[in-house]
Amino acid sequence: MADETFLADDFLRQLMSVGEVDLLVGIPTHNCEKNIGDTVATIEKAFQEKFARERVVIVGVDGGSTDNTCEALLNSHATGAANSRGITSLRTIHRIVTKYDSVPVPGNALRTVLAAADLLRAKACAILSPNTENVTPAWIENLIEPVYRKSLDFVAPVYSRHKYDGLLARILLYPMTRAAFGGQLFELQSDEFAFSGRLASHCLNQEVWHNEAVRDAPQTWMAITALCKDFKYGQSFLGPKLRPVGGPAPDIVTVVRQVVGALFWCLENESAAWMNKATERPTQFAANGHHWLEGADQVNPTRGWEMFRSGIGELTPVLQSIVTAGTLSEIERTATLDAPSFNISHELWVKAVYEFAASYHWDVLSRDHVVQALVPLYRGKTSSYLIRHQDSSFEQIDADSEVLCREFEKQRPYLIERWKVKS
Amino acid sequence: MKATILQGLQQAYDNLVHMVAEFLPRFVVMLIIVAGGLLVAALLRYILRWILHLTRLDRLSDAAGATRVLRKAALPSVIDLLSGLLFWLVWLGFILLGISVLHISELSEQISRLFQFLPQVVVAILILFAGLVAANFFSRAALLAAVNAGSRSPSVLSWFVRFVIWILAISMALEQIGLAKQTVVAAFTAIFGAAMLALAIAFGLGGRHLARQWLERYIGDKKKPARSEVGDEPSPL
């Protein structure tokens, strides 16, 4: 292990008392006293129904909760339900908890889970978020089983989505990852995923844990590590993912900074792996399902369009350092279009994103500033998507997404060119 | 009377001739030293540039991010900067050596004081440079944050940040070289205080509704879901 000492003594004692396990589920927690009991009960139910003979452990990793999250995780009432054949778990389901930090840091939380998996020699592990309210035992089964029984090393989820949800994944993360790394993982940044003990040990030994990209979005880094290295990966359908009611809405700027920053950093870190490799590797679909949800809330594209226009106007001096003169003039021309006819073409979007990635690589400005400068453009592309697909069917959206993916693949040589030679 | 005047004029003429005869060789020596110094300095600059190119310092500077910092501060490359610095230091040394040959006591004193003053000037220049770099970085950070939060006047905010850092750096640099300390402190206090007062009045009068909304959001009803600053937007993830 790269650095064992970061684990607390008490946590090490708990791990030693558990011994070796087959399955491990990690739950990164922060002030979720109300939800954690349900999440633990769901996990235990999945263990009892589907993995009754396996040695299992639930590991809570807490990032400075001020409520009784840890106590709730340890003491919530066990269900003890029997499966369809009347069998309850044949083994003790262990629950252990550690406080890894005084504030939630996703990278530190995942690192703690990986260290626990490594010490316990877990064969398959899953990460679940206690903030996802509709987790079912089937989710845990669909995530863990492909790793445990089909020898996959990384399993990303596929959720049913409303047509306006997950747009960052749809218009940037997925197509760019697919074009650059040749692998298809739609949910690059997800709260739920699974991985093998082998991948856990590999990731744990990497000297990246103090890097900001890994600290903020470790899932993205782990997924791309699985794509780049010699690991088998797949996707598993989980069903609809409901956003927490009454919780804070995801802030676009924070998400873009963390996730796109992590993607660009992975491109930098794994450049040797992707620059000379254009071959597409097969993605195993462990469980298929329907990916669209009906009845999306209508979203007004006007606000995003306005922010794109004003943002491009204000950021011109910054953008001049990031994108080429031709791309900037094309973006500025697009910003003059009125809302009904407003459209950022796939070609322009892909070219601009690749130029942003290359500028990140060449360090033309502070890297965080490069990523932040992408936000107005992302808002513009999102508005363009909303205008274009207001009345589109799911099939039309799927077809358009595929066209975008092809555009990313078509312009891949341009990314490589920009990556190799500083303009 | 006439003889006395002629004697006085003869005396003055003799003194002038004596002074010129004494000063001129020293002046010529000074010119030779300064000219020689120019050649030596230029030669050393050329040699240093050659060595630095040979050691690929430019690439090292690129990798360390120093080139980017210098470019953003509108300064030449590291190699140009170092070789230029060497040139001026060497030539300045020769110029001062040449001046000392003239044996002008007041000038020698001034030169001596200048040498004592030089380290403070260098530190002041470094402070200004650091201020310039910091002003660029933080003003851009403010601009990006304001644009992405949908603020109405991001450029104003960005320029305000730049202005405050410049004022701070200039006042620190002037303080370092000990130039009119009282005046600098008073001027800084007046400018900074006036800017803050102007902002407070502008926010209190012009933006009282905004202030109210802000206070309500962050201090008032904390149970209210914290929506994005920009209103309804589709979920990115």
Interface residues (C-beta under 8 A of the other chain):
Chain A: Y164 D165 G166 L167 L168 A169 Q189 S190 R243 G246 G247 P248 A249 P250 D251 I252 V253 V255 V256 V259 V299 N300 R303 G304 M307 S310 G311 E314 L315 V318 D363 V364 L365 S366 H369 Q372 A373 V375 P376 R379 T382 L386
Chain B: G65 R68 F137 R140 A141 L143 L144 A145 A146 V147 N148 A149 G150 P154 S155 P225 A226 R227 S228 E229 V230 G231 D232 E233 P234 S235 P236 L237
